[in-house]
Amino acid sequence: MYRSITFIYPPYSNIYSDHSFQAFLPQLGILELLNSIKDLDIESKYIDVQCEERIHGSSITTFLNIDRLGSNDIIGFYTQTSMMPWISNAINTIKKTDPRITIIGGGPYLSGVFEGKYTSLAKRKCRSLFDYILIGESEKTLRSFLTKKANSHSIFKSERLSGDSLKFPLWEKAEKYLEFYKPAPNWIKNNPQKSLPILFSRGCKRACSFCLAKTIWKSRIVEKNTELISSEIPNFIKSYGLDHLQIWDDDFFLLEKSDQISEIVFSNGKSYSVNTAPNEINKERVKSLQFTNCTNVLLGVESLDSSIQDHIRKRVNINNLLQACQLLKSADIKVTLSFIIGFPNETMESIQKIKDFLTNHKDLYDYVLLNILSLHPGTRCYEFVLKNGQFKESELIPNTARIGEPYSLPTTSIFNRETLQQLQKDIYTNFNK
């Protein structure tokens, strides 16, 4: 039986933004995992590397020493595509420091590799890094691993979760980092509100080709149960003296309990913000958001080019987008517009459509979030570039040599990284208020 486990939340690759180091988000999934195993007789810890580097100014070599990590039976890594170069280097450092430590990994990247197609090289790379790989629906997979005897280099995969299996984050494991967990970027300036993010579900019913949600959750949503939501929201607010909740679910209005959540937050006298798609916004919902003190809505647009929208399977009608922005602004609700550039069929003309919209409608939004696509194994975008010969699989496997680069992977054969980064910088500089 294992006695101790430390979960590490690695740093994302850097992006350009004046706000990029002002707003850190915790890994809520890890904190919920910690809650799900607190009944087991296992000492657990949570390390957020970005926050630790702020506290100690540590490099990877000095950070990942045995004194800092303490005595561990297991070190577990959350994996995302852009984190993998850092993770590879970290695991090599840990194995040199103490080869007795068991290394496990889970999260979107590993799930994509072992559930997706065209990932044979990536599978071999991951098997060489991790002693055990946990894929599937997290809580049950971890408990299965911790409570059952495992063979070397096993792949653990769980049965499906139910709402009763989901827990709220065990925030006390991250208390020393709370000062770093700032609100979403458009809340940073001139806003003293104390805020933390929260999730009420896992999964998404949409099937966007760039997103791993469908690979992991098979187009379904699992929501936390009503009793848990009703009891934990007030406790969460009271425990940390919060003024505002960032509701971080992929699409708030796909949740069956969205109205209930809004009412509970409102009944506790607090404001909140949500993420959704433009076509989910209508007069009735805006009226409800306004009444329950929702102060910020992030609209996931991604692209304004019809051919890219078809490719990524996410259609956004520009008239619907304009109407959504107008309805929200008329209700004095702040609007964040979220875009992605670097899709496999991206052109300068498709990016110009984003710039033109932002230029012509400055009165309809408050903040712009612009990401550069990472090709995640297990997604249709990943499979598309391999099938069409844009990249070889060996070019899409993150490695330690890429640690210093802003992006771990190439994203499109038309634009190189430097061009995409400059476009991102230009949009952040010119369109954020």
GIZI-V343424 format. One record per residue. RES is the residue in three letters. PHI is phi in whole degrees, 0 to 359 (NA if undefined). BURIAL is I if it has 24 or more other C-alpha atoms within 12 Angstrom, else O. Layout:
BEGIN
RES_PHI_BURIAL, RES_PHI_BURIAL
END
This chain:
BEGIN
MET_NA_O, TYR_287_I, ARG_252_O, SER_211_I, ILE_215_I, THR_240_I, PHE_265_I, ILE_248_I, TYR_258_I, PRO_289_I, PRO_281_I, TYR_288_I, SER_298_I, ASN_292_I, ILE_236_I, TYR_280_I, SER_184_I, ASP_297_O, HIS_258_I, SER_297_I, PHE_254_I, GLN_259_O, ALA_227_I, PHE_264_I, LEU_247_I, PRO_288_I, GLN_271_I, LEU_298_I, GLY_299_I, ILE_295_I, LEU_295_I, GLU_287_I, LEU_301_I, LEU_300_I, ASN_293_I, SER_287_I, ILE_245_I, LYS_291_I, ASP_278_O, LEU_276_O, ASP_275_O, ILE_226_O, GLU_287_I, SER_231_I, LYS_224_I, TYR_228_I, ILE_238_I, ASP_260_I, VAL_295_I, GLN_301_I, CYS_293_I, GLU_299_I, GLU_294_O, ARG_293_O, ILE_289_O, HIS_253_O, GLY_63_O, SER_273_O, SER_275_O, ILE_297_I, THR_293_O, THR_283_O, PHE_290_I, LEU_270_I, ASN_253_O, ILE_292_O, ASP_293_O, ARG_290_O, LEU_283_I, GLY_77_O, SER_272_O, ASN_233_I, ASP_280_I, ILE_228_I, ILE_239_I, GLY_248_I, PHE_247_I, TYR_280_I, THR_241_I, GLN_232_I, THR_306_I, SER_286_I, MET_272_I, MET_296_I, PRO_300_I, TRP_297_I, ILE_298_I, SER_302_I, ASN_293_I, ALA_297_I, ILE_296_I, ASN_299_I, THR_294_I, ILE_296_I, LYS_296_I, LYS_288_O, THR_287_O, ASP_207_O, PRO_294_O, ARG_284_O, ILE_291_I, THR_276_I, ILE_256_I, ILE_240_I, GLY_217_I, GLY_206_I, GLY_108_I, PRO_300_I, TYR_297_I, LEU_294_I, SER_298_I, GLY_296_I, VAL_297_I, PHE_268_I, GLU_254_I, GLY_269_I, LYS_265_I, TYR_57_I, THR_231_I, SER_295_O, LEU_293_O, ALA_297_I, LYS_299_I, ARG_296_O, LYS_298_I, CYS_292_I, ARG_298_I, SER_285_O, LEU_273_I, PHE_259_I, ASP_285_I, TYR_221_I, ILE_239_I, LEU_250_I, ILE_235_I, GLY_105_I, GLU_257_I, SER_19_I, GLU_308_I, LYS_291_I, THR_294_I, LEU_295_I, ARG_298_I, SER_299_I, PHE_295_I, LEU_288_I, THR_253_O, LYS_238_O, LYS_288_O, ALA_246_O, ASN_277_O, SER_299_O, HIS_56_O, SER_279_O, ILE_255_I, PHE_260_I, LYS_222_I, SER_258_O, GLU_287_O, ARG_289_I, LEU_281_I, SER_243_O, GLY_301_I, ASP_291_O, SER_278_I, LEU_278_I, LYS_241_I, PHE_276_I, PRO_301_I, LEU_273_I, TRP_297_I, GLU_298_O, LYS_287_I, ALA_238_I, GLU_300_O, LYS_290_O, TYR_259_I, LEU_301_I, GLU_295_O, PHE_271_I, TYR_277_I, LYS_275_I, PRO_294_I, ALA_305_I, PRO_308_I, ASN_286_I, TRP_258_I, ILE_291_I, LYS_287_O, ASN_55_O, ASN_226_O, PRO_276_O, GLN_299_O, LYS_268_I, SER_217_I, LEU_220_I, PRO_278_I, ILE_209_I, LEU_239_I, PHE_243_I, SER_204_I, ARG_231_I, GLY_96_I, CYS_206_I, LYS_279_I, ARG_285_I, ALA_230_I, CYS_299_I, SER_286_I, PHE_264_I, CYS_252_I, LEU_275_I, ALA_304_I, LYS_293_I, THR_299_I, ILE_276_I, TRP_252_I, LYS_56_I, SER_60_O, ARG_231_I, ILE_237_I, VAL_249_I, GLU_253_I, LYS_297_I, ASN_286_I, THR_300_O, GLU_298_O, LEU_296_I, ILE_299_I, SER_297_I, SER_272_O, GLU_278_I, ILE_300_I, PRO_299_I, ASN_296_O, PHE_298_I, ILE_297_I, LYS_291_O, SER_298_O, TYR_243_O, GLY_57_O, LEU_278_I, ASP_258_I, HIS_212_I, LEU_247_I, GLN_268_I, ILE_276_I, TRP_258_I, ASP_298_I, ASP_305_I, ASP_214_I, PHE_303_I, PHE_278_I, LEU_272_I, LEU_276_I, GLU_294_O, LYS_262_I, SER_301_I, ASP_296_O, GLN_298_I, ILE_298_I, SER_303_I, GLU_293_I, ILE_292_I, VAL_298_I, PHE_297_I, SER_295_O, ASN_266_I, GLY_72_O, LYS_241_I, SER_263_I, TYR_205_I, SER_228_I, VAL_222_I, ASN_248_I, THR_198_I, ALA_258_I, PRO_306_I, ASN_286_I, GLU_272_I, ILE_269_I, ASN_216_I, LYS_301_O, GLU_297_O, ARG_291_I, VAL_296_I, LYS_299_O, SER_293_I, LEU_300_I, GLN_296_I, PHE_297_I, THR_268_I, ASN_69_I, CYS_282_I, THR_249_I, ASN_205_I, VAL_233_I, LEU_266_I, LEU_256_I, GLY_278_I, VAL_264_I, GLU_73_I, SER_213_I, LEU_250_I, ASP_263_I, SER_296_O, SER_291_O, ILE_290_I, GLN_302_I, ASP_296_O, HIS_295_I, ILE_270_I, ARG_62_O, LYS_218_I, ARG_272_I, VAL_232_I, ASN_285_O, ILE_296_O, ASN_292_O, ASN_295_O, LEU_295_I, LEU_299_I, GLN_296_I, ALA_299_I, CYS_298_I, GLN_296_I, LEU_297_I, LEU_292_I, LYS_293_I, SER_294_O, ALA_266_I, ASP_62_I, ILE_254_I, LYS_293_I, VAL_239_I, THR_250_I, LEU_256_I, SER_249_I, PHE_234_I, ILE_231_I, ILE_238_I, GLY_101_I, PHE_295_I, PRO_304_I, ASN_252_I, GLU_291_I, THR_227_I, MET_297_O, GLU_293_O, SER_292_I, ILE_289_I, GLN_297_O, LYS_297_O, ILE_294_I, LYS_300_I, ASP_297_O, PHE_298_I, LEU_295_I, THR_291_O, ASN_277_O, HIS_227_O, LYS_297_I, ASP_279_O, LEU_254_I, TYR_213_I, ASP_247_I, TYR_206_I, VAL_241_I, LEU_249_I, LEU_233_I, ASN_250_I, ILE_260_I, LEU_301_I, SER_254_I, LEU_276_I, HIS_272_I, PRO_305_I, GLY_95_I, THR_263_I, ARG_293_I, CYS_298_I, TYR_298_I, GLU_295_I, PHE_298_I, VAL_290_I, LEU_284_I, LYS_296_O, ASN_266_O, GLY_72_O, GLN_287_O, PHE_216_I, LYS_267_O, GLU_301_I, SER_299_O, GLU_281_I, LEU_258_I, ILE_264_I, PRO_299_I, ASN_220_I, THR_296_I, ALA_293_O, ARG_262_I, ILE_304_I, GLY_281_O, GLU_274_I, PRO_298_I, TYR_230_I, SER_283_I, LEU_233_I, PRO_293_I, THR_240_I, THR_206_I, SER_281_I, ILE_273_O, PHE_252_I, ASN_276_O, ARG_301_I, GLU_298_O, THR_294_O, LEU_296_I, GLN_295_I, GLN_291_O, LEU_296_I, GLN_298_I, LYS_299_I, ASP_299_O, ILE_292_I, TYR_300_I, THR_291_O, ASN_271_O, PHE_240_I, ASN_270_I, LYS_270_O
END
